[in-house]
């Protein structure tokens, strides 16, 4: 009788063991301290020596662990950080930064003017040129980068007891604004940041946080003694925003940047959504070549695009803001200009009979959603068949491809403090007469670039469509979080309700 009981029991145990061998067991430790904020990211970069190729979220690690001489706050104002005072001399040629008395590395050593000078020396040599244009305006910096002369004798960066002076080749009104960007955050041993996974324990940090763990899936930031913000922040990698939100819903994530659009309304109703302005903007290039659309048709198309975008914004208030004729978000504060543009856009005109239009755009969620909306809107309101194609970003540099479409949707960053860079990047889409106007304004040292803007607007060749917003989902643990004026998360602003 016992044999009859034991035999099936043994067989059953073997079956259970056999089945368990095929079951994937998650050994990840999901326990998180109540004062730890878990911040979701979709990628973790191991090479943080340069900002080239880094996303804003990857730059966030640099910003959390490093401070600059100055920074740009959430209102876009330039404020002090490591420096407490800035003296501008010789009509904007020389800048003297007086340092704060209580600035320290993560090991407790004081941050000195020589530390900052040494960082700039490394930055000039290691960072890609397009990312340090302002620094290369320093007298002697370009020559030193090219291997000519010594840094100490040839580059006009000098130190005092508690100050650092920087002298430029010529006046640069954007120098301070540029100096607020992540690449200028003060770091030691900059080349070692090229393999942060193996070197984070060797580094000293000038920011509110230091890195205490780093692998392909998680980075742990521990607050320095003088830092501000939660005591610990875990940056955890999720393959996409949908997976991040699934973890958010069960309390495993506290901060998710740009959650899925389908979740925005629900998050807002639960008071778990924060919305910020971003520099990402959309413009429409309308083909004005000999085989392109005539001016009367371009103006009518813009009028309809304007109306359609207003409806798209009404349906997606957290995602986008209608441009309303403004090339830069800040220009919407100029009510006189805004009203004049509205009147111009809404003037009566005639759209010559056309059965179809073609539109080219970069493949992204935002572009895809807007294109789909425009297809329906043009069909329902104008009986025009709008056809669109989505391509890789690099394909938008193919001039032959661009000419085959009536319109191109341009996704680009716009900042009213960087108009020269903005219009230069748009030059691919400019015709010959527009390029001449832009070249003249650049050579004349223009700051507002009003002539090229008026030309583009009046001829309806490149028209503003909408500005994107940045959305952040926050858990019930988080009561505050903000982004700085460069679009990077300010971890020091996070308030932990459960602390």
N, C-alpha and C positions, 0 to 999 in steps of 0.2 A: 504493500500500500504506500509506504514512504517513497519507494522508487517511482511510483506513478506521480507523486506530487513534485518530487525534486527534479525529475527529468524535464517536465514542461517549464518549471521555474528557471532552470539553467538556460534552456533554449530561449526563453523570454528575455533574460538578461543579455544574452549575446545579441539578440535582435535589437534591443535598445541601444547597446554600445555601437552596433553597426550603423544604425540610423543616425546617431549623434555624430558619427564621423563625417557625415555629409552636411551637417548643420554649421553654418558660419557663425561663430561666436564673436560678438563685438567686445573686445577687451578695453575699449577706450574708457578712461575714467571720466564720467560725466558729472561728478560731484564738483560743485563750484561754491566757493565761499560766498556768503551773502554780501560781502563788500567788494567782490570782484565783478567788474563789468565785462560782459562778453560781447565783443564787437565783431560782426561778420564781415569777411572780405572774400572776394572771389579769386584772389591771387596773392601770393607772397613772393616778393623778389629777394633773391639772395645777394644780388649785386646792387648795392646802394651807393657806390662811389660816385656815379653820375646820375643825373635825373633823366637823361635821354632814354626814352622808351618806358619810363615809369608812369603808371596811372596816378591819378590824384590819391587814390586809396593806398598805393604803394609809397607815395611820398609822405603819407601821414606818419609813417614810422620815423622818418627823418625829423619831421616837425615835432613829434612827441618827445624825442630824445635830444633835440638840439634847438638852441635859441639863436636868433640873429641879433645883430646890433640894433635893428629896428624890426617892426612887424606891421602888417596891415590888419586892423581889427575887422570885426564882422560888418562894420559900417563902411569899410573901405578907407578908413582914416589911417595915416601912417603915425604910429605911436612908438615910444621907446620900449626897449626890451633889455638887452645887455647894456646898451648905452642909455644914459639918463638925460643927455643934452646933446644937441647938434648945433654947431656953429658953422654957418655957410659964409665963406669969404671970397673975395676977388670975383664978385658977380657970378657966383655959382661954379667957380673953377676948383675951389678948395673946400673940403669938408673935414671938420674936426669933430670927432665923437668922444665925448666925455663919458667914461664908463661908470656904471653903478658900483658902489662900494661892496655890495653883498652878492657877488656873482661867483659861483663855484662850480668846479667839475664834480662829477658824481663821487669821487673819492675824498672830497672835502678840500682839495687844493683850490686856491683862488684862480680865477680866470684872469690872465694878465694881457696887457696890450701886445706883448710879444707872441702870446698864444694865438691871438687873432691875426696878427701879421703873418705868422707861420702858416695858418690855415689858408689865407689868401694866396700865399706863395704856392701851396700845393694845388689849390683850386685852379689857378692860372694854367698850371701844367697839365692837370688831369681832366678837367671838365671839357665837354665839347664846346666849340667856339660859339655856336648859336645860343648857348645857354648862359654865357657870361659876357655878353656884348658890352654891358655897362662897365664891368671890371676891366675889360680890354681897352676902355677909354681912359684908364689911368695912365698917366705919363710913364712910358717905358715898359708897360705890361705886355704889349703886343710883341715888342722886340725880345723881351725875356722869354715869352712863350715860343718864339721862333729860334731860340737858342743863342741870342745875342746878348752878351754882357751878363752881369750878376744881378740878383734880385736886390740885395742890400744897397748897392751903389746905383743901380739903374732904374729901379721902380719907385715911383713917388708915393710910397706908403711908409710913413715914419711913426715912431711911438714916443710918447712922453711917459711921465710917472703913472698917470691914470687916463691916458688918452691915446687915440690913434688918428693920424691925419692922412687924408687921401687927396691927392691933387690930380686933376684930369687934364687931358690934352686940350679940351675945349668944353664949353658949357653943355651940359646934358640935363635937360629938365626932367628926364625920366630916371635919373640915376638913383634917387632914393626909393622910388617906386620899385625899381628892379631889385634893389638890395633887400626887399622884403620877401623875395621868393625862396622856396625851400633850398635851392642849391647854395644859398649864401648863409645857411644856418651853420654856426661855428662848430667845427669838429676837429678832433685830433687824429693823426695817423689816417688821413683821408684815403690813401690807397688800400688800407686794410679793410675798409668798408666794402671792397669789391667781393669779399667772401665772408659775409656777416655770420653765416651759420657756424663757421669754425673760429671766428675771432671775437664774437660779441663779449666774451668774458675778459678779453684783453683791453677793451676800449674804455675810455672815459667819456662821459656824456655831459653836455652843457644844458640839457633841457630838463623839463619837469620829471621825466621818466628815464630809466635805464633798462636795457634788455637783460632779462635773467634766464630766458629760455628761447630757443629758436630752432624750428625744424620746418619741413615742407608744409605742415598742416596747422601750426600754431606758433604764435609769438607771444611771450609773456612780458609785459611791461610793469615794472615796480616803481612806485613813486619815490623820487629822491626826498631827503629829509626836508628840503626847502621847496619842494614841488607843490603844485596845486592840482586838485582833482581826486578821483577815487584812488585808493591805495594800490589796487592792482587792476590791470586791463589785459584781458586775453583777446588777441586778434586771431580768430579761428577761420580757417579756410572752408568755404562752401563752394561747390562747383558752379552754382548759379543762385539767383535770387529766390527762385521757387523753393529750393532746398533750405535756404536760409530762413525763409518765412515759415516753413514747416517746423523748423527747430524753434523759431520765435514763438509760435503758437503754443508749444509745450514748455515754454519757459527756459529753453536752452540758449537763447540769444537775447541780448538786451538792446543792441543797436544794429539795424540793417539799413544800409545806404541804398536808396532807390529801390524800394520793394516793388514787386510786380504791380503794374498799373491796375490790375483787377482788384487789388487789395486796398487801394488808396482811400476809397470812400468809406469802407468798413473801419480802417484805422483812424480816419478822421473822426468818425462818429464815436469812437472809443477814446478820443483824446490821446492817441498814441502816434500821431503824425505831426512832424514839423516840416515846413516847406520854406526853402530858401531860394533866392535868385541865384542863377548861375551865368557864366559867360557864354555858354553854348547857345548859338543862335542860328536861325535858318533864313536864307535869302533865296530868291528865285531869279535865275539868269534867263532872260527871254531872248531867243535868237533874233538878232537884228541884221544878220548878213544879207547879201543880195537875195539869197533864196529864203531868207527868214521872214518873220512877220512884220508888217508895216507898223508905223508908230501908232496909228489909230487903233489897231487891233491889240497892240501891246498895252495901251492904256486901258482898254476895256477888259482885257484879261486881268490886269492888276486890280481893277475895281471889283471883279468877281472873286479873285483870290482873297482880297481884303475881307469881303463879306463871308466867304467860306471859312477863313481862318478864325473870324469872330465866333462862328458857330462851333468850330472845333474847340476853341478855348472854353466856350460855355459848357461843352460836354466834358472837358478835361481841365477844370480850373486849377487843380493841383500840379498838373504836368507842364502847362505852357501859359505864356502871356502873349497876347497879340501885339505885334510891333507897332501897328497903327501909323505906319509911315516913318517910323524912327529907325535909323540905322544902329543906334546904340540905346540900350535900355535907359541909361541916364538922361537921354534927350527927351524922354517922355515927360520929364519935369518941366520942359520949356513949353508951356501951354499955348503960347502964341504960335510957335512953330508947329505944334501938334495940330492946332485948329486949321492953320493954313494948309497943311498937308491933307487933312481930311477933306477939306473943300475941293482941293485939286483932284483927289482920288475919285470923289463922288460926282464929278461933273458929268453931265449927260453926254453920251457919245453913241457910236454905232459899232457893234462888233460884226465885221463882215461875215457873211455866211460861211461857216466851216462845220464839217461833220465830225472831225476828229482833231485831237491834239496829242502830242507825245511828250512824256516827261521822264527824265533820267534822274536817279538819286542814289546816294550811297546806301548800302544795305545796313539798316539798323532798325530797331523796334520803333523809334520815333518817326523815322522817315516812312517806314512801311505803313504805320497807322495813319499818318497824314495823307499819304498817297491814296490809300483805300478810301478815305473820307472824301478826298477831292474827286475821285472817280464817281462816287455816288452823287455828290453835290452837282457836278457839271452835267451829269445825265438827267437828274431830276429838275434842275433849274434852267438849263440851257439846251438840253437835248444834244449835248456834245459828247462824243465817245472819247474819253481821256484814257490813254494807254500809258502805263509806266513800266520802267525797267529798273531793277535794283542791281548795283554792281559794287565791286570792291572799291575802297577809297582811292587806290592808285589808278584805277581806270578813269577817274575824273580828270586825269592829266592828259588823256588821249584826245587831242584836239579834233582829229577826224571823227571820233565817236561823238563828241559834243555837238558837232555841226549837224549830225543826223537827227537831232532832237529839237523840238520847238522850245522846250524849257528844261532847265537843269536846277534841281533843288540842291543848294549849297549848305552844308553843315560846317560851321566854322566858329571859332571863339572870337567874341567881340569885346573889346575893352576900350572905353573912351579915352583912356590914358595911353593907349598904344595904337593910335589910328594909322600911323605910318606902317606898322607891321600888318595891320588888318588889311589895308588896301593893297599892300604889296602882295599879300597872300592871294588876294582876289584877282591879281593881274592876269592869270590864266584865262579868265572869263571876260576881260576887257577887250574892246575893239581898238583899232589903231589910234583914233582920235582921243579916246579915253586914256590910253596909255601915255600919250603926250601930255595931257593935263596932269596926270598923276606924277609924271617925271618932273614937270615944272614945279609942282607944289613941294615935292621932296627936295629939289635943288634950292628952293626958296626958303627951306626950313619951316614950312607950314606946320601949325599945331592943330588946326581945326579941319583942314582938308575940305573946306566948304565947296570949292569949285568942282572937285570930282564927285562929291556927294550930290550936288545939284544937277550935274550932268547925268549921272546914273538915274536919279529920280525923275527928272523931267523927260528923259528919253525912254524911261521904263525898260532899261536894259538889265540892271540888277536892282531888285527891289526887296526891301525888308519884309519878312513874313511873320516870324514869331521868335520869342525867346523862351528857352527851356528853364524849368525850375529843378532844383535838387530836393528830393524828398528823403526824409529819414524816419524810419519806424523806431519808436522807443518803447521799451517795456515799462511796466509799472514801477520798476526799480529806479528809473531815470526820470528826473524832473527837468533837466536842462541840458542842452548841448548846442553848440554853435559852430559855424564855419568861419574861418578868417577870410580876409578880402581876396585871397588867392584860391579859395575853394577847398582848402584843407581843413580837416576836422580839428577843432581846438579841444583836445582831451582835457585840458585844465578847466574847461567850462562845465564839464559834466558834474551834475549833482546826483549823488547816490542816496535815494530816500531811505535805504535799509542800512546805511552805514551806522 
